[in-house]
């Protein structure tokens, strides 16, 4: 993984433009022709003139001017302000490139940390986000069973369609995130010897209880360092005698698990 940076320039009256605008100015300075400069940066003739007009309006003084007469019957050129802006851009761009390269050298071995930072940017309504890698895929007639090994060593199972498996590029060792709504999690206690059809059963300890007017949010620290939040009724919380530090198990069906992967 590498860090990249794209520069923008701001003038007194607001955002001035992107890299392409600055590349257009640079090309005008070397080509002395708006048509040639437009071709070199992949803009149409009209789009180039529109950009020049916008830049001239945004800048404190014109950056590009028309030249009448001369070889070829005239052309365009940068004004002294335009030349100074291009020179400043080149210097800033060079400094930025050196800074980004220094960052990349420092994070050369920080791929795992950057991956974690990327996960933080994902926003969903699901209360539980569990990151891991795909350890097993069992293909069925219609759906696939995908087993995700969590960072702490625990495992959970998800049921997804063939289309989802293929469309998401799911494969062994692919990194994925399991999303589980708190309302889909069942809390159980005293389950020793009890057989349940629920595929995912994560034992742990009650870490936090937040009682509301009707429901109670229960957070269970499960083996491996992960935590699972569940929403239960106040009556259920009282019947189970839930309390911080008490053993409890988070249970949820494989069909309640949604898998997500980074693009």
N, C-alpha and C positions, 0 to 999 in steps of 0.2 A: 504494500500500500504506500502511496505517495501523496503528499500534500501539494495542491496546485493553487495558484492565485491569479485572479484576473483583475487588472487595474481599471479603474474608472477615474475620470477627471471631473472635478467640480469647479464651476466658475462662480462669480459673485452672485449670479441670479439662480443658481441651482446646478443640478447635474449636467455636465457638459457633454458627455458621450462615452462610448465604450472603446475598446481596443480598435475596432474597425474604423471608427472615425479618426482616431489618431494615426492609424496606418494609412488612411486616405490622405491626411495632411502630409505625412512623410512622403508618400508617393508623388503628391503634387510638387513638393519641394525638389524631387529628383527628376521628374518627368517634364515639368513645366507645361503639362497638358492635362486638362480635366478628363478627357476621354481615355488617355493612356493610363492615368492614375486610377480611374474607375475600373478599367479592365484588370489592372494588377491586383486589386483588392476584391474583385468579384462583385462589383456593383454595376448597375445600369448607369447610363449617362445621366438620366433624370434623377435617379436616387443619389448619385454623387453630388449633383448640383443642389438637391434638396438638403443633403447633409451639410454642404458648404454654407448654404444660406442660414441653416439653423445654427451652425457654429459661429458664424459672423454675428448673428443676432444675440447669442448667449455670451460671447466674449465682450470684454470691455472695449475692444477696438477690433476692426476687421482683421481677419487672419489670412484671407485669400483675396486677391484682387485680379481683375482682368487686365491683360496687356494688349494694347491696340497696336497693330502693325508688326513689323519685324519679320523674321524668317517664318514662313508658314502662315502669315497673315494675322498673327496674334496668338494669345494663349492665356494661361493663368499662372500665377506665381504666389508664393507666400510673401506676406508683408513681414517687416522686421518683427512684429509681434508674433506672427505665425512661426517664423524661424526660431524665435526664442522659446515658444511653447513646445515645438517639436524637440528642441535640444533638451528642455527640461524633462519631457516625457521619456526620452531615451535614457537620461541619467536615472530617473526614478525607476524605470523598467529594469535597468541593469542592477540597481540596488535591490529591487524587489526580487529579482532572479537569484541574486547572491543570498538574500535572506531565506528564501524558500529552500534553496539547496542546502543551506546550513541546517534548517529544520529537518529536512529529509535525512540528512546524515545523523542527526541526533535521535530520530525516531526509527532508525533502520531496524531495530529489534523490538519495536513497540507495536507490531501489527495486532497483537491480541488486545492491547489497550484501546487502539483506534476502533477495533471491531466493537468493543463494549460501548464506546462513545456513540457509535452509529446506532446501536440498539436504543440508546436513550432518546433518540429523535423520533422513534416510532410512537405514535399516539393512537390508542384504541380505547373502546369502551370496556374492554375486558379487564377485570381487576387483576388477574394473575397472568404474568409474563414469565415463562420458564425457558431459558436458553439451553441448548445442548446440540448434540450431533446425532444424525440418524444412524442407528446401530443395526436395524433390520427392517426389511420391507417384505411383507408376505402378500403376494398378489392373489386376489380372489376373482370370482366370476364377474362381479360388478365393481366392488370396492377393494381398496388395498388397506392392509393393516401396517401402519408405520410405527416403529418403536424408536423413541427418542431417549438417548442417554443424557441425563442432566449433568451439569458441571460437577456436582458433588457425588456422582456415581449412581444416583437413583434413576429409575426408568419409568416412562409413561408411554401409553399406547394411544394412537389416534386412528380413526377410521376416515379415509378420504377416498374420493372417486378416482378411477383410472385417469380421467381427464386432468384432475388436479395434480396427480403424481407426475404426469408427463408435462403439463403446462408449467409447473413450478420447478421442473428439473430435479425432482427428489431422487437422491441416490445415497448409497452407503457413504458415511462420513460427511455428507452435506450438513452445513450448519443451519439450524432452524430454531424458531421460537414457537413454543406452544402457548396458545391463548385459551384461558378458561374463565368463564364468567363466575363471579363469586356465588351467584344464585344457582349455579349448576353443581356446586360442591356440597356434598353431604358430610356432616361431622358425625363420627361414631366413637363410642367409648366401650371398653369391656368387650372387645371383639375376639378375644383369644378363643380359637377353636370354632369360630363362626364362619361359615362358608357363604360368600356373597357373589352375585353375578357381576357386580361392578368391577370392571377390569382394572381400573387405577385405584390402588389403595396405598396411601403414603402415610405411614405412622410418624408421629412426632409429639410435640409438647405445645400446649396452648401458650402463646406468647403474649397475646393481647386480646382484650374483650372490650368492645365499644357498644354499649346498650343504647338503643333508640326507643322511640315510643312504641313501635310494633315489633321491629326486628333487632337482632343483635349481630354485629360483625365480629367474627372470630378469626384470629390470625394464628395459624399453627406453624411452628418451626419444624420442618420435616428433616429427615436424615439427609445429609449432604450439604446443609447450609442454605437451602431454599426455604421460602415461606409461602403458605397457601392461605388465601382469605376466603371465608365462607360467610354467607348470609343465612341465618336461621331465625326462626321465630323466637320471641322472648320465652314462650312456653317451652320450646324445645331446649333452649339454653338452660332453663331452670330444671327441667326433667333430667337432663344429662349432667347436671351439677357442674357445668363448665366453670373452670377457674384457672387463672394463670399458674403455669407450672404443672398442670394436670395432663397426663397422657391422653392423646386423642389421635384419631386417624381421619385424614381427608380422603374422601372417596368421590370419584366422578367417572362417568361412563366415557368410553373411548370415543363415542359419537359426539360428546360435548367438547372435544378438543379441536381447536382450529390451529392449523400450522401456518406459519409465515416464514418466508425466506427473503433475504436482501436481494434487490435487483442486481 
